[in-house]
Amino acid sequence: MKGQVQVVGSGRREVLPPWWRRAWQKVRRWRQLARQRRQLAMLSDATLKDIGLSRADIWVESHRPFWDDRGSRQD
């Protein structure tokens, strides 16, 4: 289009606002929690015995919603 300048590949990084960065970090944490809970549910009974957890403990933990993050600080 006439009179418009488009810069492609300028190498400049956009600076995200702080609220966007916090939101992205929260989403990353939720994905991490979901992945960890899936992996925990796949552990064998022998491994659970070694770490002192029962299958019932794992069931409770793995069925918590992804946003339930009791281990993190509250924003």
Biopython code that builds the backbone (N, CA, C, O; Angstrom):
import numpy as np
from Bio.PDB.StructureBuilder import StructureBuilder

atoms = [
    (1, "MET", "N", (0.837, -1.176, 0.000)),
    (1, "MET", "CA", (0.000, 0.000, 0.000)),
    (1, "MET", "C", (0.880, 1.237, 0.000)),
    (1, "MET", "O", (1.970, 1.251, 0.573)),
    (2, "LYS", "N", (0.407, 2.218, -0.622)),
    (2, "LYS", "CA", (1.159, 3.448, -0.787)),
    (2, "LYS", "C", (1.282, 4.211, 0.534)),
    (2, "LYS", "O", (0.303, 4.392, 1.258)),
    (3, "GLY", "N", (2.491, 4.647, 0.824)),
    (3, "GLY", "CA", (2.704, 5.482, 1.995)),
    (3, "GLY", "C", (2.869, 4.728, 3.304)),
    (3, "GLY", "O", (3.097, 5.347, 4.343)),
    (4, "GLN", "N", (2.757, 3.397, 3.276)),
    (4, "GLN", "CA", (2.907, 2.625, 4.497)),
    (4, "GLN", "C", (4.262, 1.934, 4.487)),
    (4, "GLN", "O", (4.725, 1.440, 3.459)),
    (5, "VAL", "N", (4.873, 1.914, 5.647)),
    (5, "VAL", "CA", (6.176, 1.262, 5.780)),
    (5, "VAL", "C", (5.992, 0.045, 6.666)),
    (5, "VAL", "O", (5.397, 0.133, 7.740)),
    (6, "GLN", "N", (6.497, -1.081, 6.219)),
    (6, "GLN", "CA", (6.423, -2.301, 7.005)),
    (6, "GLN", "C", (7.841, -2.781, 7.270)),
    (6, "GLN", "O", (8.623, -2.981, 6.340)),
    (7, "VAL", "N", (8.163, -2.962, 8.526)),
    (7, "VAL", "CA", (9.489, -3.440, 8.896)),
    (7, "VAL", "C", (9.374, -4.932, 9.181)),
    (7, "VAL", "O", (8.622, -5.353, 10.060)),
    (8, "VAL", "N", (10.122, -5.716, 8.433)),
    (8, "VAL", "CA", (10.098, -7.162, 8.603)),
    (8, "VAL", "C", (11.462, -7.600, 9.111)),
    (8, "VAL", "O", (12.497, -7.239, 8.550)),
    (9, "GLY", "N", (11.445, -8.385, 10.182)),
    (9, "GLY", "CA", (12.701, -8.928, 10.697)),
    (9, "GLY", "C", (13.647, -7.859, 11.213)),
    (9, "GLY", "O", (14.849, -7.921, 10.957)),
    (10, "SER", "N", (13.123, -6.885, 11.934)),
    (10, "SER", "CA", (13.964, -5.809, 12.435)),
    (10, "SER", "C", (14.889, -6.267, 13.559)),
    (10, "SER", "O", (15.841, -5.568, 13.909)),
    (11, "GLY", "N", (14.602, -7.467, 14.135)),
    (11, "GLY", "CA", (15.441, -7.974, 15.212)),
    (11, "GLY", "C", (15.101, -7.381, 16.572)),
    (11, "GLY", "O", (15.711, -7.751, 17.575)),
    (12, "ARG", "N", (14.152, -6.482, 16.620)),
    (12, "ARG", "CA", (13.749, -5.860, 17.881)),
    (12, "ARG", "C", (12.713, -6.741, 18.567)),
    (12, "ARG", "O", (11.762, -7.194, 17.929)),
    (13, "ARG", "N", (12.888, -6.982, 19.845)),
    (13, "ARG", "CA", (11.940, -7.788, 20.604)),
    (13, "ARG", "C", (10.885, -6.894, 21.204)),
    (13, "ARG", "O", (11.175, -5.822, 21.736)),
    (14, "GLU", "N", (9.674, -7.350, 21.107)),
    (14, "GLU", "CA", (8.572, -6.630, 21.732)),
    (14, "GLU", "C", (8.664, -6.817, 23.252)),
    (14, "GLU", "O", (8.962, -7.914, 23.724)),
    (15, "VAL", "N", (8.416, -5.787, 23.990)),
    (15, "VAL", "CA", (8.411, -5.870, 25.444)),
    (15, "VAL", "C", (6.971, -6.088, 25.888)),
    (15, "VAL", "O", (6.094, -5.261, 25.637)),
    (16, "LEU", "N", (6.746, -7.219, 26.554)),
    (16, "LEU", "CA", (5.398, -7.540, 26.992)),
    (16, "LEU", "C", (5.077, -6.811, 28.287)),
    (16, "LEU", "O", (5.953, -6.608, 29.129)),
    (17, "PRO", "N", (3.826, -6.419, 28.443)),
    (17, "PRO", "CA", (3.433, -5.788, 29.713)),
    (17, "PRO", "C", (3.530, -6.803, 30.857)),
    (17, "PRO", "O", (3.397, -8.006, 30.631)),
    (18, "PRO", "N", (3.758, -6.328, 32.067)),
    (18, "PRO", "CA", (3.928, -7.243, 33.217)),
    (18, "PRO", "C", (2.752, -8.198, 33.420)),
    (18, "PRO", "O", (2.968, -9.353, 33.785)),
    (19, "TRP", "N", (1.530, -7.756, 33.196)),
    (19, "TRP", "CA", (0.371, -8.636, 33.401)),
    (19, "TRP", "C", (0.395, -9.791, 32.406)),
    (19, "TRP", "O", (-0.020, -10.901, 32.738)),
    (20, "TRP", "N", (0.873, -9.543, 31.193)),
    (20, "TRP", "CA", (0.947, -10.602, 30.184)),
    (20, "TRP", "C", (1.993, -11.643, 30.579)),
    (20, "TRP", "O", (1.778, -12.846, 30.424)),
    (21, "ARG", "N", (3.116, -11.169, 31.084)),
    (21, "ARG", "CA", (4.183, -12.081, 31.523)),
    (21, "ARG", "C", (3.692, -12.961, 32.677)),
    (21, "ARG", "O", (3.945, -14.166, 32.687)),
    (22, "ARG", "N", (2.991, -12.365, 33.646)),
    (22, "ARG", "CA", (2.458, -13.145, 34.773)),
    (22, "ARG", "C", (1.438, -14.167, 34.299)),
    (22, "ARG", "O", (1.425, -15.303, 34.773)),
    (23, "ALA", "N", (0.583, -13.764, 33.362)),
    (23, "ALA", "CA", (-0.423, -14.690, 32.827)),
    (23, "ALA", "C", (0.252, -15.857, 32.117)),
    (23, "ALA", "O", (-0.152, -17.007, 32.292)),
    (24, "TRP", "N", (1.273, -15.573, 31.318)),
    (24, "TRP", "CA", (1.990, -16.621, 30.598)),
    (24, "TRP", "C", (2.688, -17.561, 31.574)),
    (24, "TRP", "O", (2.684, -18.774, 31.367)),
    (25, "GLN", "N", (3.287, -17.023, 32.634)),
    (25, "GLN", "CA", (3.943, -17.856, 33.639)),
    (25, "GLN", "C", (2.933, -18.755, 34.344)),
    (25, "GLN", "O", (3.234, -19.907, 34.657)),
    (26, "LYS", "N", (1.735, -18.228, 34.593)),
    (26, "LYS", "CA", (0.684, -19.022, 35.240)),
    (26, "LYS", "C", (0.273, -20.189, 34.341)),
    (26, "LYS", "O", (0.124, -21.317, 34.812)),
    (27, "VAL", "N", (0.093, -19.918, 33.059)),
    (27, "VAL", "CA", (-0.276, -20.980, 32.116)),
    (27, "VAL", "C", (0.826, -22.033, 32.049)),
    (27, "VAL", "O", (0.537, -23.229, 32.024)),
    (28, "ARG", "N", (2.084, -21.602, 32.021)),
    (28, "ARG", "CA", (3.199, -22.555, 32.012)),
    (28, "ARG", "C", (3.203, -23.416, 33.276)),
    (28, "ARG", "O", (3.460, -24.618, 33.207)),
    (29, "ARG", "N", (2.922, -22.809, 34.421)),
    (29, "ARG", "CA", (2.874, -23.550, 35.685)),
    (29, "ARG", "C", (1.745, -24.575, 35.663)),
    (29, "ARG", "O", (1.930, -25.709, 36.106)),
    (30, "TRP", "N", (0.574, -24.187, 35.149)),
    (30, "TRP", "CA", (-0.553, -25.110, 35.065)),
    (30, "TRP", "C", (-0.223, -26.309, 34.185)),
    (30, "TRP", "O", (-0.566, -27.444, 34.517)),
    (31, "ARG", "N", (0.443, -26.054, 33.064)),
    (31, "ARG", "CA", (0.835, -27.156, 32.176)),
    (31, "ARG", "C", (1.828, -28.076, 32.880)),
    (31, "ARG", "O", (1.758, -29.298, 32.741)),
    (32, "GLN", "N", (2.747, -27.489, 33.630)),
    (32, "GLN", "CA", (3.730, -28.268, 34.377)),
    (32, "GLN", "C", (3.030, -29.148, 35.420)),
    (32, "GLN", "O", (3.353, -30.328, 35.553)),
    (33, "LEU", "N", (2.079, -28.577, 36.153)),
    (33, "LEU", "CA", (1.348, -29.346, 37.161)),
    (33, "LEU", "C", (0.586, -30.505, 36.535)),
    (33, "LEU", "O", (0.612, -31.618, 37.060)),
    (34, "ALA", "N", (-0.082, -30.261, 35.433)),
    (34, "ALA", "CA", (-0.844, -31.316, 34.761)),
    (34, "ALA", "C", (0.084, -32.440, 34.314)),
    (34, "ALA", "O", (-0.243, -33.617, 34.467)),
    (35, "ARG", "N", (1.239, -32.079, 33.763)),
    (35, "ARG", "CA", (2.207, -33.077, 33.309)),
    (35, "ARG", "C", (2.742, -33.890, 34.499)),
    (35, "ARG", "O", (2.840, -35.115, 34.417)),
    (36, "GLN", "N", (3.082, -33.221, 35.588)),
    (36, "GLN", "CA", (3.615, -33.914, 36.761)),
    (36, "GLN", "C", (2.582, -34.865, 37.355)),
    (36, "GLN", "O", (2.921, -35.968, 37.783)),
    (37, "ARG", "N", (1.332, -34.439, 37.380)),
    (37, "ARG", "CA", (0.284, -35.295, 37.940)),
    (37, "ARG", "C", (0.031, -36.512, 37.063)),
    (37, "ARG", "O", (-0.248, -37.594, 37.580)),
    (38, "ARG", "N", (0.122, -36.357, 35.747)),
    (38, "ARG", "CA", (-0.003, -37.516, 34.850)),
    (38, "ARG", "C", (1.149, -38.495, 35.079)),
    (38, "ARG", "O", (0.939, -39.707, 35.130)),
    (39, "GLN", "N", (2.365, -37.964, 35.218)),
    (39, "GLN", "CA", (3.523, -38.817, 35.445)),
    (39, "GLN", "C", (3.430, -39.534, 36.792)),
    (39, "GLN", "O", (3.797, -40.704, 36.899)),
    (40, "LEU", "N", (2.947, -38.846, 37.806)),
    (40, "LEU", "CA", (2.784, -39.432, 39.131)),
    (40, "LEU", "C", (1.801, -40.596, 39.078)),
    (40, "LEU", "O", (2.015, -41.622, 39.724)),
    (41, "ALA", "N", (0.736, -40.442, 38.318)),
    (41, "ALA", "CA", (-0.275, -41.492, 38.210)),
    (41, "ALA", "C", (0.274, -42.735, 37.517)),
    (41, "ALA", "O", (-0.274, -43.824, 37.692)),
    (42, "MET", "N", (1.332, -42.597, 36.742)),
    (42, "MET", "CA", (1.901, -43.728, 36.013)),
    (42, "MET", "C", (2.970, -44.477, 36.804)),
    (42, "MET", "O", (3.487, -45.482, 36.316)),
    (43, "LEU", "N", (3.316, -44.026, 37.997)),
    (43, "LEU", "CA", (4.343, -44.709, 38.787)),
    (43, "LEU", "C", (3.852, -46.081, 39.242)),
    (43, "LEU", "O", (2.662, -46.278, 39.489)),
    (44, "SER", "N", (4.776, -47.013, 39.348)),
    (44, "SER", "CA", (4.426, -48.364, 39.794)),
    (44, "SER", "C", (4.181, -48.374, 41.306)),
    (44, "SER", "O", (4.579, -47.462, 42.031)),
    (45, "ASP", "N", (3.513, -49.437, 41.747)),
    (45, "ASP", "CA", (3.251, -49.576, 43.188)),
    (45, "ASP", "C", (4.550, -49.692, 43.977)),
    (45, "ASP", "O", (4.639, -49.188, 45.097)),
    (46, "ALA", "N", (5.550, -50.345, 43.410)),
    (46, "ALA", "CA", (6.844, -50.483, 44.090)),
    (46, "ALA", "C", (7.508, -49.119, 44.270)),
    (46, "ALA", "O", (8.074, -48.831, 45.324)),
    (47, "THR", "N", (7.436, -48.293, 43.247)),
    (47, "THR", "CA", (8.018, -46.945, 43.339)),
    (47, "THR", "C", (7.267, -46.111, 44.363)),
    (47, "THR", "O", (7.878, -45.387, 45.149)),
    (48, "LEU", "N", (5.953, -46.211, 44.356)),
    (48, "LEU", "CA", (5.156, -45.467, 45.342)),
    (48, "LEU", "C", (5.505, -45.901, 46.763)),
    (48, "LEU", "O", (5.595, -45.073, 47.669)),
    (49, "LYS", "N", (5.698, -47.190, 46.948)),
    (49, "LYS", "CA", (6.077, -47.693, 48.269)),
    (49, "LYS", "C", (7.425, -47.114, 48.691)),
    (49, "LYS", "O", (7.613, -46.748, 49.851)),
    (50, "ASP", "N", (8.365, -47.031, 47.740)),
    (50, "ASP", "CA", (9.685, -46.470, 48.027)),
    (50, "ASP", "C", (9.616, -45.017, 48.480)),
    (50, "ASP", "O", (10.386, -44.601, 49.345)),
    (51, "ILE", "N", (8.714, -44.254, 47.910)),
    (51, "ILE", "CA", (8.619, -42.828, 48.277)),
    (51, "ILE", "C", (7.578, -42.572, 49.357)),
    (51, "ILE", "O", (7.348, -41.427, 49.745)),
    (52, "GLY", "N", (6.943, -43.646, 49.846)),
    (52, "GLY", "CA", (6.039, -43.525, 50.987)),
    (52, "GLY", "C", (4.650, -43.006, 50.654)),
    (52, "GLY", "O", (4.007, -42.368, 51.487)),
    (53, "LEU", "N", (4.186, -43.276, 49.443)),
    (53, "LEU", "CA", (2.843, -42.846, 49.050)),
    (53, "LEU", "C", (1.999, -44.057, 48.681)),
    (53, "LEU", "O", (2.517, -45.070, 48.211)),
    (54, "SER", "N", (0.709, -43.945, 48.897)),
    (54, "SER", "CA", (-0.190, -45.027, 48.525)),
    (54, "SER", "C", (-0.858, -44.702, 47.195)),
    (54, "SER", "O", (-0.813, -43.567, 46.722)),
    (55, "ARG", "N", (-1.470, -45.708, 46.607)),
    (55, "ARG", "CA", (-2.196, -45.498, 45.357)),
    (55, "ARG", "C", (-3.347, -44.513, 45.587)),
    (55, "ARG", "O", (-3.679, -43.736, 44.692)),
    (56, "ALA", "N", (-3.951, -44.535, 46.764)),
    (56, "ALA", "CA", (-5.035, -43.589, 47.085)),
    (56, "ALA", "C", (-4.507, -42.156, 47.126)),
    (56, "ALA", "O", (-5.172, -41.239, 46.644)),
    (57, "ASP", "N", (-3.317, -41.957, 47.696)),
    (57, "ASP", "CA", (-2.707, -40.620, 47.715)),
    (57, "ASP", "C", (-2.508, -40.107, 46.292)),
    (57, "ASP", "O", (-2.773, -38.942, 45.994)),
    (58, "ILE", "N", (-2.041, -40.989, 45.428)),
    (58, "ILE", "CA", (-1.780, -40.614, 44.043)),
    (58, "ILE", "C", (-3.087, -40.320, 43.313)),
    (58, "ILE", "O", (-3.153, -39.393, 42.505)),
    (59, "TRP", "N", (-4.122, -41.104, 43.594)),
    (59, "TRP", "CA", (-5.409, -40.871, 42.948)),
    (59, "TRP", "C", (-5.921, -39.477, 43.297)),
    (59, "TRP", "O", (-6.375, -38.738, 42.424)),
    (60, "VAL", "N", (-5.845, -39.127, 44.574)),
    (60, "VAL", "CA", (-6.312, -37.811, 45.011)),
    (60, "VAL", "C", (-5.513, -36.707, 44.318)),
    (60, "VAL", "O", (-6.088, -35.748, 43.801)),
    (61, "GLU", "N", (-4.204, -36.846, 44.310)),
    (61, "GLU", "CA", (-3.348, -35.816, 43.707)),
    (61, "GLU", "C", (-3.564, -35.707, 42.196)),
    (61, "GLU", "O", (-3.640, -34.604, 41.655)),
    (62, "SER", "N", (-3.662, -36.838, 41.529)),
    (62, "SER", "CA", (-3.777, -36.799, 40.069)),
    (62, "SER", "C", (-5.161, -36.348, 39.599)),
    (62, "SER", "O", (-5.323, -36.007, 38.427)),
    (63, "HIS", "N", (-6.142, -36.338, 40.469)),
    (63, "HIS", "CA", (-7.479, -35.884, 40.083)),
    (63, "HIS", "C", (-7.775, -34.440, 40.509)),
    (63, "HIS", "O", (-8.890, -33.947, 40.337)),
    (64, "ARG", "N", (-6.775, -33.785, 41.058)),
    (64, "ARG", "CA", (-6.948, -32.357, 41.353)),
    (64, "ARG", "C", (-6.940, -31.575, 40.045)),
    (64, "ARG", "O", (-6.241, -31.960, 39.108)),
    (65, "PRO", "N", (-7.693, -30.499, 39.961)),
    (65, "PRO", "CA", (-7.676, -29.693, 38.727)),
    (65, "PRO", "C", (-6.314, -29.029, 38.519)),
    (65, "PRO", "O", (-5.587, -28.763, 39.475)),
    (66, "PHE", "N", (-5.988, -28.770, 37.266)),
    (66, "PHE", "CA", (-4.666, -28.228, 36.936)),
    (66, "PHE", "C", (-4.394, -26.890, 37.608)),
    (66, "PHE", "O", (-3.235, -26.562, 37.864)),
    (67, "TRP", "N", (-5.418, -26.119, 37.897)),
    (67, "TRP", "CA", (-5.210, -24.795, 38.485)),
    (67, "TRP", "C", (-5.039, -24.857, 40.004)),
    (67, "TRP", "O", (-4.728, -23.841, 40.627)),
    (68, "ASP", "N", (-5.235, -26.025, 40.607)),
    (68, "ASP", "CA", (-5.101, -26.177, 42.056)),
    (68, "ASP", "C", (-3.624, -26.344, 42.387)),
    (68, "ASP", "O", (-3.084, -27.448, 42.328)),
    (69, "ASP", "N", (-2.981, -25.241, 42.732)),
    (69, "ASP", "CA", (-1.537, -25.217, 42.961)),
    (69, "ASP", "C", (-1.271, -24.809, 44.407)),
    (69, "ASP", "O", (-0.979, -23.649, 44.696)),
    (70, "ARG", "N", (-1.376, -25.769, 45.293)),
    (70, "ARG", "CA", (-1.185, -25.462, 46.718)),
    (70, "ARG", "C", (0.254, -25.144, 47.069)),
    (70, "ARG", "O", (0.525, -24.562, 48.119)),
    (71, "GLY", "N", (1.179, -25.522, 46.200)),
    (71, "GLY", "CA", (2.592, -25.336, 46.506)),
    (71, "GLY", "C", (3.135, -23.972, 46.143)),
    (71, "GLY", "O", (4.252, -23.643, 46.544)),
    (72, "SER", "N", (2.396, -23.164, 45.402)),
    (72, "SER", "CA", (2.938, -21.880, 44.965)),
    (72, "SER", "C", (2.415, -20.759, 45.857)),
    (72, "SER", "O", (1.450, -20.920, 46.604)),
    (73, "ARG", "N", (3.077, -19.640, 45.751)),
    (73, "ARG", "CA", (2.627, -18.469, 46.512)),
    (73, "ARG", "C", (1.347, -17.932, 45.890)),
    (73, "ARG", "O", (1.111, -18.094, 44.693)),
    (74, "GLN", "N", (0.545, -17.308, 46.693)),
    (74, "GLN", "CA", (-0.707, -16.734, 46.200)),
    (74, "GLN", "C", (-0.452, -15.328, 45.657)),
    (74, "GLN", "O", (0.195, -14.509, 46.310)),
    (75, "ASP", "N", (-0.968, -15.057, 44.451)),
    (75, "ASP", "CA", (-0.789, -13.738, 43.829)),
    (75, "ASP", "C", (-1.795, -12.736, 44.341)),
    (75, "ASP", "O", (-1.783, -11.579, 43.920)),
]
sb = StructureBuilder()
sb.init_structure("model")
sb.init_model(0)
sb.init_chain("A")
sb.init_seg("    ")
for serial, (resi, resn, name, xyz) in enumerate(atoms, 1):
    if name == "N":
        sb.init_residue(resn, " ", resi, " ")
    sb.init_atom(name, np.array(xyz, "f"), 0.0, 1.0, " ", f" {name:<3s}", serial, name[0])
structure = sb.get_structure()
